[in-house]
Amino acid sequence: MKVLTRQTGTRNGFIDTARAVFEALIIALLIRSFLFQPFNIPSASMEPTLLVGDYLFVSKFTYGYSRYSFPFSLPLFAGRIFAADPQRGDVVVFRLPRDDSVDYIKRIIGLPGDRIQLIDGTVSVNGTPVRREHVADFVGESPCGPGSETGGQVHVEQWRETLPNGVSYDTLKCASFGGFPDTTGAYIVPPDHYFMMGDNREDSMDSRFPQVGYVPFDHIVGRAQTIFFSLAGQAPAWQLWGWPWSVRWDRLLTMVR
């Protein structure tokens, strides 16, 4: 009869634990690579839709996969496989065309071939102004860029836009402070590219500026789906003792739209 010693049992327990950890890591890597990837929001450029301190899941499969869908952006193939067209109004994470190590998150306003222009703060798509209506002010901590931090809540003018396909969302109208124009020339979106804008129009570096420009389809990582966690203020998520006061409980598990 074989006798199991304490040393053998300890060794087998360690091996079982190591195997379970390895399997969990493989599953997490597969989920992150093919299904969902977590991101956090560090800036106010997408307020009021996404707030600084939001943590969200981005779906990798919605538009198919490019090299930027996978860890380390390995050039395993060119273009996009299992591709599906993004829709006007989708909020997406993409790699910055001028520096593909940097992730941005913005809203798709222009599709390939579109003519986009701002006229007195109103977005025009193919010559038709986007419908917008004034809604109640947004109340936030510092949505209007440098110098707007007050240590308290501020009220900012808010407008609801409705795109030609019926997608509605709210935008902010801060006082312009950094060269963000209310009127622009026309942008003609090239084939297989998209025109991105932040919802916080006076605090968003987006396709209006050459630093971002038109975004190639294969640079899109995925679509923002769900806010799974959200922290107000500047406290890091690992400070668990602050959660009862800093967690935005009403934003947990809300869909991004």
C-alpha positions in Angstrom: 0.0 0.0 0.0 1.3 3.5 -1.0 1.6 5.9 1.9 1.2 9.6 1.2 3.7 11.6 3.2 3.2 15.2 4.3 6.0 16.2 1.9 4.3 14.5 -1.0 0.9 16.0 -0.1 2.4 19.5 0.2 4.2 19.1 -3.2 1.0 17.9 -4.9 -1.0 20.8 -3.3 1.6 23.3 -4.6 1.4 21.8 -8.1 -2.4 21.9 -8.1 -2.4 25.5 -7.0 0.2 26.5 -9.6 -1.9 24.7 -12.3 -5.1 26.5 -11.2 -3.3 29.9 -11.3 -1.8 29.1 -14.7 -5.2 28.1 -16.1 -6.8 31.2 -14.7 -4.1 33.4 -16.3 -4.6 31.7 -19.7 -8.4 32.2 -19.4 -7.9 35.8 -18.5 -5.5 36.3 -21.4 -8.0 34.8 -23.8 -10.8 36.9 -22.6 -8.7 40.1 -22.8 -7.4 39.2 -26.3 -10.7 38.0 -27.9 -13.6 39.3 -25.9 -13.3 42.2 -23.4 -10.5 44.5 -22.3 -10.7 46.9 -19.3 -9.8 50.6 -19.7 -10.0 53.5 -17.3 -10.8 57.1 -18.2 -8.0 59.6 -17.2 -9.3 62.8 -18.8 -12.5 64.8 -19.2 -12.6 64.7 -23.0 -15.6 62.4 -23.1 -17.6 64.0 -20.3 -20.5 63.9 -19.7 -20.7 60.4 -21.2 -17.6 59.1 -19.5 -16.2 60.7 -16.3 -12.7 60.8 -15.0 -12.3 57.7 -12.8 -14.7 55.5 -14.9 -13.5 51.9 -15.5 -15.1 50.2 -18.5 -15.0 47.1 -20.6 -14.4 47.4 -24.3 -15.6 44.6 -26.6 -12.9 43.3 -28.9 -15.2 41.3 -31.2 -17.8 43.9 -32.2 -15.8 45.1 -35.3 -13.6 42.0 -35.7 -9.9 41.9 -35.0 -6.8 43.8 -36.1 -3.2 43.6 -34.9 -4.2 46.2 -32.2 -6.8 43.8 -30.8 -4.1 41.7 -29.3 -1.4 42.1 -26.6 1.8 43.7 -27.8 0.1 44.5 -31.2 2.0 41.8 -32.9 1.8 42.1 -36.7 0.3 38.6 -37.2 -1.8 39.7 -40.2 -2.7 42.8 -42.2 -6.0 44.6 -42.1 -8.9 43.2 -40.1 -10.5 39.8 -39.9 -14.2 39.0 -39.2 -14.7 42.7 -39.8 -18.0 44.5 -39.1 -18.6 48.2 -39.8 -18.6 50.7 -36.9 -21.7 52.8 -36.7 -22.0 56.5 -36.4 -22.3 57.4 -32.7 -20.4 54.4 -31.4 -17.9 55.2 -28.6 -14.7 53.4 -29.4 -11.1 52.9 -28.2 -8.5 53.3 -30.9 -4.7 53.5 -31.3 -3.5 57.0 -32.1 -2.4 57.0 -35.8 0.7 59.1 -35.1 1.7 57.0 -32.1 0.2 53.5 -32.0 1.3 52.9 -28.5 -1.3 55.4 -27.2 -5.0 54.5 -26.6 -7.7 57.2 -27.2 -11.4 56.9 -26.6 -13.8 59.1 -28.7 -17.2 59.0 -30.5 -17.5 58.2 -34.2 -19.0 61.2 -35.9 -17.9 60.7 -39.5 -17.9 57.5 -41.6 -15.8 56.9 -44.7 -16.7 59.4 -47.4 -18.5 61.8 -45.1 -18.1 65.5 -45.1 -17.9 66.8 -41.6 -17.8 70.5 -40.5 -18.4 72.6 -37.4 -20.4 75.8 -37.9 -20.9 78.0 -34.9 -20.5 75.0 -32.6 -23.0 72.8 -34.5 -21.7 69.7 -36.2 -22.7 69.3 -39.9 -22.7 65.9 -41.5 -22.8 65.9 -45.3 -24.2 69.4 -45.4 -27.0 68.8 -42.8 -26.7 70.2 -39.3 -26.9 67.7 -36.5 -30.0 68.3 -34.5 -29.2 69.6 -31.0 -31.2 70.9 -28.1 -30.3 72.6 -24.8 -30.7 70.4 -21.7 -30.1 70.9 -18.0 -26.6 72.0 -17.1 -24.0 69.3 -16.4 -22.7 69.4 -12.8 -19.1 68.1 -12.4 -15.8 68.7 -10.7 -13.5 70.1 -13.5 -14.9 69.3 -17.0 -13.5 72.4 -18.7 -9.8 71.8 -18.7 -6.9 73.6 -17.0 -8.0 76.3 -14.6 -11.5 74.9 -14.1 -10.6 73.0 -10.9 -12.5 74.5 -8.1 -12.5 71.8 -5.5 -16.3 71.7 -5.8 -19.0 71.3 -8.3 -19.4 73.5 -11.4 -22.3 73.9 -13.8 -21.5 73.6 -17.5 -23.8 74.2 -20.5 -25.0 70.9 -22.0 -26.5 70.1 -25.4 -28.1 66.9 -26.6 -27.1 65.9 -30.2 -29.0 63.5 -32.4 -27.0 62.1 -35.3 -28.7 61.2 -38.7 -29.0 57.5 -37.6 -30.9 58.5 -34.5 -28.1 58.1 -31.9 -28.4 60.7 -29.2 -25.9 61.7 -26.5 -25.1 64.8 -24.5 -22.2 67.2 -25.1 -20.6 70.0 -23.1 -20.1 73.6 -24.1 -17.3 75.0 -22.0 -15.8 78.4 -22.7 -13.1 77.8 -25.3 -9.7 78.0 -23.7 -7.2 76.2 -25.9 -7.7 76.8 -29.6 -10.8 74.6 -29.9 -12.7 76.2 -32.8 -16.5 76.6 -33.1 -16.2 76.9 -36.8 -13.9 74.8 -39.0 -13.3 73.9 -42.6 -14.8 70.8 -44.1 -13.2 67.4 -43.3 -13.6 64.8 -46.0 -13.2 61.4 -44.4 -11.0 59.1 -46.5 -12.0 55.5 -47.4 -11.5 53.0 -44.5 -11.1 55.8 -42.0 -13.3 57.4 -39.3 -13.7 60.9 -37.9 -13.7 61.0 -34.1 -14.9 63.6 -31.6 -15.0 63.9 -27.9 -18.3 64.8 -26.2 -16.6 67.5 -24.3 -16.0 69.7 -27.3 -13.7 72.3 -25.8 -11.5 69.8 -24.0 -11.0 67.0 -26.6 -8.0 66.4 -28.8 -9.6 64.5 -31.6 -10.0 64.3 -35.4 -10.3 68.0 -35.8 -6.6 68.3 -35.1 -3.6 66.9 -37.0 -2.3 65.3 -33.8 -5.1 62.8 -34.2 -6.6 63.2 -37.7 -8.6 60.5 -39.4 -8.5 57.1 -37.7 -7.9 54.0 -39.9 -10.3 51.2 -39.3 -7.6 48.7 -38.3 -6.5 51.1 -35.5 -9.9 50.7 -33.7 -9.4 48.4 -30.7 -13.1 47.9 -29.9 -16.4 49.4 -28.7 -16.9 50.8 -25.2 -19.6 48.6 -23.7 -20.1 48.8 -19.9 -18.9 50.9 -17.0 -18.1 48.3 -14.4 -16.5 50.6 -11.8 -16.2 54.4 -11.1 -14.4 56.5 -8.6 -14.8 60.2 -8.0 -11.9 62.4 -7.2 -8.2 61.5 -7.6 -8.1 58.5 -5.3 -6.6 55.3 -6.8 -8.7 52.2 -7.0 -6.5 50.3 -4.6 -7.4 52.5 -1.7 -10.3 50.3 -0.7 -11.0 52.2 2.6 -12.1 55.2 0.5 -14.7 53.3 -1.6 -17.8 54.0 0.5 -17.3 57.8 -0.1 -15.6 57.8 -3.6 -17.4 55.1 -5.5 -20.1 56.4 -7.9 -22.5 53.6 -7.1 -25.1 54.9 -9.7 -22.6 54.4 -12.6 -21.7 50.7 -11.8 -22.8 48.3 -14.6 -24.2 51.0 -16.8 -24.1 50.8 -20.6 -22.0 53.3 -22.6 -24.1 55.0 -25.2 
